[in-house]
Amino acid sequence: MDGKLLKLSSNDIKEHNFQSNDVILNLFRTEKSLGTLTHKTLNKECQPGQIKSRQSSHAGNICVKTSKDESRCYISGMTLLTPDLLIITDCHNNAVKMVDTSSQSVSDQLQLDDKPWDITRVTSTELAVTLPKIQTIQFISISSNKLIKEQTLKVGGKCGSISCYQDKLVVSFINPTKLQILDMKGSILTTIAGKNMFLKRPEFITCNRSSIYVSDWNMKTITRLNWQGDVIGSYSGTSFPVGMSLSDDGTVFVCDWERNVIEEISGDCSTGKVVLQDLKKPMAVCWCGETKKLYYSCNTRDGKIDNFLHIYNLS
C-alpha cells in the first residue's frame, strides 16, 4: 500500500459469524494428545565400542610411478576428493599426484620445492600439503583436472601430518613435539604441548566434528582428543601405527606397519579389530565410503610393491 493508510467507509465493513466444526470439537473432547514422540537412532560419528563385521576382497592395484619419477615411490599421505579422484603425496619424488581411480592411472603430477609428507582436503578444489624440512604448508588448487600451486604458510617447526575440518587445520610437529590448530591464515588457535605431553612422535592425524585422532609410533598408541586438546580416549593395541583414515561410521582405519595389518578402531578408541592382514608394510590409507573401497600404500623399500596403490573392497 506504499505506506499510505486507506480510509474505510461504513459500507466497506462487513460482519462475519464463526461456525465451529463439531467433528473437531468432539476429537478434542475424546483425544488427550495430538500424538507421541519416539526416539530415532541417528548414525553418529563416534559410536562407542561398536565395530561391525566386514567382508574384504582384493580389488586390484594402481601403478603410481610415472616417467617424471627418479626414485621408487614413497606414498606417505593420501586424501580423496571424489570417488574417482585420489590425491597422494610421493615423498621420494617431491611430488603430489592426482590418481584417477576409474581409469587406474596418474592423471596429473605437480613437482614441489621439497619432499611432501602429508595431505588433506580443504575444499572440493583445494588441498594443503606439509613440507617438513622447510617448515611450510603448501596450498594446492585443482582446475580443469590440473594441480596448481597456490599460497604457502610458514609454521613454527618441522610439520608432519595435517588434517582439515571446517576451516581449521590440525598439524603435528616432530621437532619440537607438539600439535597445533591453525586457521587458514596460519594464526595459531591452540597449541598442545608441555611437560605432560602424551605424545613422543605424533606421525599422523585425522579429525572430525568431535575428535582429533593422533597415531604415535613411539608410544604405540592412537590418542583421541577433543578440540580443546584434552585426551578423551586412547587405544594401545598397535605396534607401529602410521597412516589413518576415518570411515563414514566414525571408526578409524589405522595402518600398523610392524604387524602388517590394517586395523579398524572404534570412535571412542575402546576396541579394535583387524580388517586386513598379511600385508606388506602398510603406510598410508584412505577410505571411500561411497564405493566401500580401502586404498593403502606400502613402504617396503621395494619398488615392485611401493610403486602401487593397493585396493580392497570392504563391506
C-alpha positions as CSV (number, residue, x, y, z in Angstrom):
1,M,0.0,0.0,0.0
2,D,3.1,2.2,-0.3
3,G,3.0,3.3,3.3
4,K,-0.4,5.0,3.0
5,L,-3.5,4.4,5.2
6,L,-6.7,3.7,3.4
7,K,-9.8,5.4,4.7
8,L,-12.7,2.9,5.2
9,S,-16.3,3.9,4.9
10,S,-19.1,2.2,6.8
11,N,-20.1,0.4,3.5
12,D,-16.7,-1.4,3.5
13,I,-17.2,-3.0,6.9
14,K,-18.9,-6.5,6.9
15,E,-19.8,-8.7,9.8
16,H,-18.9,-12.4,9.9
17,N,-20.1,-15.2,12.1
18,F,-17.9,-18.2,13.1
19,Q,-19.4,-21.7,12.8
20,S,-17.4,-24.3,14.7
21,N,-16.7,-27.7,13.3
22,D,-18.4,-30.2,15.7
23,V,-16.2,-33.1,14.5
24,I,-13.0,-31.3,15.5
25,L,-14.6,-30.3,18.8
26,N,-15.5,-33.9,19.6
27,L,-12.0,-35.0,18.8
28,F,-10.6,-32.6,21.4
29,R,-13.1,-33.9,23.9
30,T,-12.1,-37.5,23.4
31,E,-8.4,-37.4,22.5
32,K,-5.9,-36.4,25.1
33,S,-2.9,-35.7,22.8
34,L,-2.1,-34.8,19.3
35,G,0.4,-37.6,19.0
36,T,3.6,-39.1,20.5
37,L,7.3,-38.5,20.0
38,T,9.6,-41.6,19.6
39,H,13.4,-41.7,19.7
40,K,15.1,-42.0,16.3
41,T,18.5,-43.6,16.2
42,L,21.0,-41.5,14.2
43,N,24.2,-42.5,12.5
44,K,26.6,-40.8,14.9
45,E,30.2,-40.1,14.1
46,C,31.5,-41.9,17.1
47,Q,29.6,-45.0,18.2
48,P,31.3,-46.1,21.5
49,G,32.8,-49.6,21.2
50,Q,31.0,-50.6,18.0
51,I,32.8,-52.1,15.0
52,K,30.7,-54.0,12.5
53,S,31.9,-57.2,10.9
54,R,33.3,-56.7,7.4
55,Q,33.9,-58.8,4.3
56,S,37.0,-58.0,2.3
57,S,38.2,-58.8,-1.2
58,H,41.2,-57.6,-3.2
59,A,40.1,-55.1,-5.9
60,G,43.4,-54.6,-7.7
61,N,46.4,-52.3,-7.8
62,I,47.2,-48.9,-9.3
63,C,50.7,-48.1,-10.5
64,V,51.5,-44.5,-9.5
65,K,55.1,-44.4,-10.8
66,T,55.5,-42.0,-13.7
67,S,58.1,-41.1,-16.3
68,K,58.9,-38.0,-14.2
69,D,59.9,-40.0,-11.2
70,E,63.6,-40.5,-10.4
71,S,63.1,-42.8,-7.4
72,R,60.8,-45.5,-6.2
73,C,57.6,-44.1,-4.9
74,Y,57.0,-43.4,-1.2
75,I,53.4,-42.6,-0.8
76,S,53.2,-41.1,2.7
77,G,49.8,-39.4,2.5
78,M,46.6,-39.5,0.6
79,T,43.2,-37.9,0.5
80,L,40.0,-38.4,-1.5
81,L,38.4,-35.6,-3.4
82,T,35.7,-37.7,-5.1
83,P,35.3,-41.4,-5.6
84,D,37.2,-41.0,-8.9
85,L,39.9,-38.7,-7.7
86,L,42.5,-39.7,-5.1
87,I,45.4,-37.2,-4.3
88,I,48.6,-38.6,-3.0
89,T,52.0,-37.3,-1.8
90,D,55.1,-39.0,-3.1
91,C,57.8,-38.1,-0.7
92,H,60.8,-39.6,-2.6
93,N,59.9,-37.8,-5.8
94,N,58.9,-34.4,-4.4
95,A,55.5,-34.7,-6.0
96,V,51.8,-34.5,-5.5
97,K,49.9,-36.8,-7.8
98,M,46.3,-37.0,-8.9
99,V,45.1,-40.6,-9.3
100,D,42.1,-41.3,-11.5
101,T,40.6,-44.4,-9.7
102,S,38.2,-45.2,-12.6
103,S,41.0,-45.4,-15.2
104,Q,43.5,-46.5,-12.6
105,S,46.2,-44.1,-13.7
106,V,48.0,-40.9,-12.6
107,S,46.3,-38.1,-14.5
108,D,48.4,-35.2,-13.2
109,Q,51.6,-34.6,-11.3
110,L,52.9,-31.5,-9.5
111,Q,56.5,-31.1,-8.5
112,L,57.1,-29.3,-5.2
113,D,60.1,-27.4,-3.8
114,D,60.8,-30.1,-1.2
115,K,59.6,-33.5,0.0
116,P,55.9,-33.5,0.9
117,W,54.8,-35.7,3.8
118,D,51.0,-35.5,4.3
119,I,48.0,-34.0,2.5
120,T,44.4,-33.0,3.4
121,R,41.4,-31.9,1.6
122,V,40.4,-28.3,2.5
123,T,37.6,-27.8,0.0
124,S,36.3,-29.7,-3.1
125,T,39.0,-27.9,-5.1
126,E,41.8,-27.1,-2.6
127,L,44.3,-29.1,-0.7
128,A,47.0,-28.5,1.9
129,V,50.4,-30.3,1.9
130,T,53.1,-30.4,4.6
131,L,56.7,-29.8,3.6
132,P,58.5,-30.7,6.9
133,K,62.1,-29.8,6.0
134,I,61.3,-26.2,5.0
135,Q,58.6,-25.9,7.7
136,T,55.9,-24.9,5.2
137,I,52.3,-25.8,4.4
138,Q,51.8,-25.6,0.6
139,F,48.2,-25.0,-0.6
140,I,47.3,-26.5,-4.0
141,S,44.2,-25.9,-6.1
142,I,42.6,-28.1,-8.7
143,S,41.3,-26.6,-12.0
144,S,40.5,-28.5,-15.2
145,N,41.9,-31.6,-13.6
146,K,45.3,-30.0,-13.1
147,L,47.1,-29.4,-9.8
148,I,48.2,-25.8,-9.3
149,K,50.5,-24.3,-6.6
150,E,48.9,-21.6,-4.5
151,Q,50.0,-19.7,-1.4
152,T,52.2,-21.1,1.3
153,L,52.2,-20.8,5.1
154,K,55.3,-20.9,7.3
155,V,54.9,-22.8,10.5
156,G,56.9,-23.0,13.7
157,G,58.7,-26.3,13.4
158,K,59.1,-29.5,11.4
159,C,55.5,-30.1,10.4
160,G,54.4,-33.7,9.8
161,S,50.8,-34.8,9.4
162,I,47.9,-32.5,8.6
163,S,44.1,-32.7,8.7
164,C,41.3,-30.2,8.0
165,Y,37.8,-29.8,9.4
166,Q,35.6,-26.7,8.8
167,D,38.4,-24.2,8.0
168,K,40.7,-25.4,10.8
169,L,44.0,-27.1,10.2
170,V,45.3,-29.6,12.7
171,V,49.1,-30.1,12.3
172,S,51.6,-32.3,14.1
173,F,55.2,-31.4,14.7
174,I,58.1,-33.7,15.3
175,N,60.6,-31.2,16.3
176,P,59.6,-29.7,18.7
177,T,56.9,-32.3,19.5
178,K,53.5,-30.6,19.6
179,L,50.1,-30.3,17.9
180,Q,48.7,-27.1,16.7
181,I,45.3,-26.0,15.5
182,L,45.5,-23.2,12.9
183,D,43.1,-21.1,10.9
184,M,43.5,-20.8,7.2
185,K,45.7,-17.8,7.5
186,G,48.2,-19.6,9.8
187,S,47.1,-18.0,13.1
188,I,47.6,-20.4,16.0
189,L,44.3,-21.2,17.7
190,T,45.5,-23.9,20.1
191,T,48.9,-25.4,20.9
192,I,49.1,-28.8,22.7
193,A,52.4,-29.4,24.3
194,G,54.2,-29.2,27.7
195,K,55.7,-31.4,30.3
196,N,52.6,-33.6,30.5
197,M,52.7,-34.2,26.7
198,F,51.1,-37.6,26.0
199,L,52.9,-37.9,22.6
200,K,56.5,-38.7,21.7
201,R,56.4,-38.9,17.9
202,P,53.0,-37.8,16.5
203,E,53.1,-39.2,13.0
204,F,49.6,-39.0,11.5
205,I,46.4,-37.0,12.3
206,T,42.8,-37.3,11.2
207,C,39.8,-35.4,12.6
208,N,36.0,-35.0,12.5
209,R,33.4,-32.8,14.3
210,S,34.0,-34.2,17.7
211,S,37.5,-35.7,17.8
212,I,41.1,-35.4,16.7
213,Y,43.0,-38.8,16.4
214,V,46.8,-39.0,16.5
215,S,49.0,-42.0,15.8
216,D,52.3,-42.2,17.7
217,W,54.8,-44.9,16.7
218,N,57.0,-44.3,19.8
219,M,54.1,-44.6,22.2
220,K,52.4,-47.3,20.1
221,T,49.0,-45.6,20.6
222,I,46.1,-43.9,18.9
223,T,45.1,-41.0,21.0
224,R,41.8,-39.3,20.8
225,L,41.5,-35.6,21.7
226,N,38.7,-33.1,21.8
227,W,39.1,-29.7,20.0
228,Q,40.3,-28.1,23.3
229,G,43.2,-30.5,23.3
230,D,42.0,-32.8,26.2
231,V,42.7,-36.5,25.9
232,I,39.3,-38.3,25.8
233,G,40.4,-41.8,24.7
234,S,43.4,-43.9,23.8
235,Y,44.0,-47.2,22.1
236,S,47.2,-49.2,22.7
237,G,46.6,-52.3,20.6
238,T,49.0,-51.3,17.8
239,S,52.8,-51.9,17.4
240,F,53.8,-49.3,14.9
241,P,50.8,-47.1,14.0
242,V,51.1,-44.8,11.0
243,G,48.5,-43.6,8.4
244,M,44.9,-43.3,9.4
245,S,41.5,-42.6,7.7
246,L,38.0,-42.1,9.2
247,S,35.2,-44.2,8.0
248,D,31.7,-42.9,7.4
249,D,30.6,-44.7,10.6
250,G,33.1,-42.7,12.7
251,T,35.6,-45.6,13.1
252,V,39.3,-45.2,12.3
253,F,41.3,-47.3,9.9
254,V,44.9,-47.5,11.1
255,C,47.9,-48.9,9.3
256,D,50.2,-51.0,11.6
257,W,53.5,-51.0,9.8
258,E,55.1,-53.6,12.1
259,R,52.3,-56.1,12.3
260,N,51.5,-55.8,8.5
261,V,47.8,-55.2,9.2
262,I,45.2,-52.5,8.9
263,E,43.0,-52.3,12.0
264,E,39.6,-50.6,12.5
265,I,39.3,-48.9,15.8
266,S,36.0,-47.7,17.4
267,G,35.4,-44.0,17.5
268,D,35.9,-43.9,21.3
269,C,39.2,-45.8,21.0
270,S,37.9,-48.6,23.3
271,T,38.2,-51.5,20.9
272,G,39.9,-52.5,17.6
273,K,39.6,-55.3,15.0
274,V,42.0,-56.3,12.2
275,V,40.2,-55.9,8.9
276,L,43.2,-56.7,6.5
277,Q,46.2,-58.8,7.4
278,D,49.3,-60.4,5.8
279,L,50.0,-57.0,4.1
280,K,53.5,-55.7,3.2
281,K,54.4,-52.7,5.5
282,P,51.2,-50.6,5.0
283,M,51.9,-46.9,5.3
284,A,49.1,-44.6,4.3
285,V,45.4,-45.4,4.0
286,C,42.2,-43.8,2.6
287,W,38.6,-44.9,2.8
288,C,35.9,-44.2,0.2
289,G,32.5,-44.6,1.9
290,E,30.6,-44.3,-1.4
291,T,32.3,-47.2,-3.1
292,K,33.3,-49.1,0.1
293,K,36.9,-49.3,-1.1
294,L,40.0,-49.0,1.1
295,Y,43.2,-47.7,-0.6
296,Y,46.6,-48.1,1.0
297,S,50.3,-47.7,0.2
298,C,53.3,-49.6,1.3
299,N,56.8,-48.7,2.5
300,T,58.9,-51.8,2.0
301,R,61.9,-50.2,0.1
302,D,61.0,-52.4,-2.8
303,G,59.7,-50.5,-5.9
304,K,57.8,-53.6,-7.1
305,I,55.4,-53.1,-4.1
306,D,55.8,-49.4,-3.2
307,N,55.1,-48.1,-6.7
308,F,51.5,-49.3,-6.4
309,L,48.3,-48.3,-4.5
310,H,46.5,-51.4,-3.2
311,I,42.7,-51.6,-3.3
312,Y,40.3,-53.7,-1.2
313,N,36.5,-53.9,-1.3
314,L,35.4,-53.7,2.3
315,S,31.7,-54.2,3.1
